[in-house]
Amino acid sequence: MTETDATTRPLTMPEKFIPYLERHRIYFLLKDIVRDVAINLPKDHLKHMKVFLTQHALCNKEPDRVILLVSPNLEIDVKRLVKDMIKNLGFFVITRRCLMDRYEKHDNYVPGCVSPALLSEVTKTMTLKEPVPNVGWLMFDHPCTVREARCLQQDGVLPTVTLVLMPTPSQATPTHDPRTPYRNFFQQDFEALKFAFKATLMEVHIDQDDDPEKIAIKCFNAIKACTSGLQGSKQGLHVVGAPGVYRVLLIGPRGAGCNTQAVMLAKHFGLIYLNFNTLLNEAREKTDDIGEKLRRYGSSVQLKADIVKRRILKKDCIDNGWVMTGYPRTGMDFEHLDNMTTPPNRIIFLNADMATCKARVMSQGVDWCTGQAAVPGSGPRVMHHSKNDEMELDAEFDYYYSEALAELRAAAGLTAVEINAAESIDKVQVKIQAAVISAPAFDIEYCSQLRNVRAD
C-alpha cells in the first residue's frame, strides 16, 4: 500500500484544487470511467481506460462554428483569407449577401425593411441544412449590429469561436475618440459585436508585414486553441465546469425582495447567505490591509472585488455554495466577479417596476428604540429609516433602471434568468428554486460540454 492510500490515513483535498475539479467535471469523468470498467471488467484496466478517454475526446469534438470580425483599422484581403480557411478546415461560408438573397424570398419579407428576427430565422435555417451542421460554418460579414447578434443567440445560432482580427496593439495608449465612425448597412459594428460574442472571443493580432499565408496560419492556430479551451488573458470568458454546489447571484433594485428571497433560498438548499453590505461593514472594521484602505480611501471597484473574493474562497462557501445579494452593482463589478476562481453559476434577476419597488421601500420603518423593523405609523417610536430618503431613492432607482440594469444584463449573458418580483413572496421563491435546479451546461451522462452556455 502507498502513502496516499485512503485506508492508511484520511485524505484531505486542498481548497485550491476543488474549483478546478468542479469546473472541468473531473468527478463525473472518474465516475464514468469507473462505471465503464465495472461493466466491461477488462483484463488490462489501464489500456481500457486509455481507450475510453480517447473515445470520449473524439465523441465530444463538435464541428467548428466561426464568426470572423475584422477591425476597420486592418487592411487585409478578407475574401482570400476565407478561401484559405475553407481549404484548411472545410467550412461552409455564410455571408450577408447570401442571407439577404434568401431573406428577400421569405414569405414575411417586407420591401425596404430588414427585420433582425427574420434575418436570424433565415440564418438558423441555413445553418441547420445538411451537411452544414456536420461540417461547421464560417460567417465573416454577418451579423452587423448587436441587435442581430442577440437574435442569433436567442435562436441558438452560436459560434464555438469568435475570431477577432485586429492590428497588434501599440505600446502607447491610443487617444480615445468618442465619435462613432460612419458605416453602411453591410459594415459591422466592430466593438459592439466583440462585447456581444465575448464568451467565445479569440483575438488575433495582425502585423503590417504579415502575408496572407501567415494570417491564415494565425487564424487556424487561434481556432484550434480556442476550441481546446486555451484562451489568453482578456480574450474571452470560455467558462467550463460543473459545480457540485450552487453559487447563486440575486440581482435586483431595492424593494425587489432580493435579501428576503436569498435568506429563504439559503435555508432551503443549505447555502451560505452573503449580503455585500454586511461584508463591506465587516471588512471596514478589520485591522488588515483591506480594512485600512477602506477607512482611509473608501471603497473602490478592486477593493469590493477583493472583499468578495476573500469570502467566497473560504471553505464553507466552497463546500456548501452561496447566494449573494448587493453585488455586483455595475458591469465592471460583474467582470471582476466572473473572473474569480469560483464564479457564480446561477444568475437570477428579480424584476419589478420602479413604482412597486419605491412603494415597498417607503413602507419600511424602524423602531428607533429597539432597532427592529416596523411599519410606519404602527407606533409612536416607528419612523422611516434614514437611508430611505425619497430623493436619494429616486436617484438610486434612476441609475439602476437607466444604466446599471443594462450593464448587468449584458455581462450576465444569455443564461441569466429573469423573474417577476412583483408577485407574492412564495411564488417568487418557487420560481427562484426552479431556476437554481435547472439543467446544467454539461451533459452529465457523458461529461460533454454544452457550448456557449453561461451556467455550470
Helices and strands as residue ranges (DSSP letters): G 15-17, H 18-23, H 26-40, H 45-59, E 65-70, H 78-89, E 92-94, H 96-103, H 116-128, H 132-135, E 137-139, H 146-154, E 161-167, H 190-196, G 198-200, E 201-206, H 212-227, E 247-251, H 258-269, E 272-275, H 276-285, H 289-297, H 301-312, H 315-320, E 322-325, H 331-338, E 346-351, H 354-362, E 365-367, E 373-374, E 382-384, G 386-388, H 390-399, I 400-404, H 405-412, E 417-420, H 425-436, E 442-443, E 448-449
